[in-house]
Amino acid sequence: MIAKRLCIYLLILLITINPVYAADISLNRWVVNITIHDDGQVDEVIQAEIENGGSSPVDGISFIIPASSITMIYDFSHTFSSKGQTVEQKTVPGGIKIILGFNDSIMAGQKWDGRIGFTADNWAVKEGPNYSIDIPIEAPMAVVSGKETKLVAGTDPDVRSQVFLPRSVELISVEPEPFRELFQYDRIVPTWTSEKLHIGDTIHIKAAFSNVLDKIIEVDEKARNLADRIKKAKAEG
């Protein structure tokens, strides 16, 4: 009888100390868009949606970026949340921890969606004409009552990524295999959908400047400029 009571008291104590379990808070969307610039600097925009299936309010999320420094970009296209948010940074082993605090906590049964955008230094490695980068696709941590709890992927999470390589730079190797390699804004863009990318994966990219690709882009740019001039001349009569 005493042992049974002790077990009950211990269970109550555990629930009091840990009011939310990881399974109670799910990650429904984690979409990572990255642009690598010519100098190796990285711009990233993350689109996220989390759902609070527990009973305690969720006060924010946190995640680690493998960079030496982070500069937040505060505009509608990069960092936005209808609930409002504050951002704190901490240097930790492995990079910079971004702690995103909600002005209004996510209550039980509610969802949060928003964007987080920033510039990262010393993430991509540039050595001469060569570039490489490792991009971890990890679920963020939920911040509940000042403590961090790892989110779990939802039933059918929307996990996607696009990486815009520098102009005139071609892929040498990439893992996991992208769903498609696009060519947008004079850049090669490997693209992943939820079929090819999952929480827990790491994208590995190696790329290098290509003289052939550079010439193709140069010719294409001249052709577009000529077409614009012809169109303008016709409009002016």
HUVENQUI-V90577 format. One record per helix or strand of 3 or more residues. SS is the DSSP state (a for helix, b for strand). FROM is the first residue (numbers start at 0). LEN is the number of residues. If there is no record, write none. Layout:
# HUVENQUI-V90577
ss = <SS SS>
from = <FROM FROM>
len = <LEN LEN>
This chain:
# HUVENQUI-V90577
ss = <a a b b b b b b b b b b b b b b b b a>
from = <1 21 24 41 57 68 84 94 110 124 129 140 146 151 168 179 186 201 210>
len = <16 3 12 11 8 4 8 12 11 3 7 4 4 13 7 5 6 8 26>
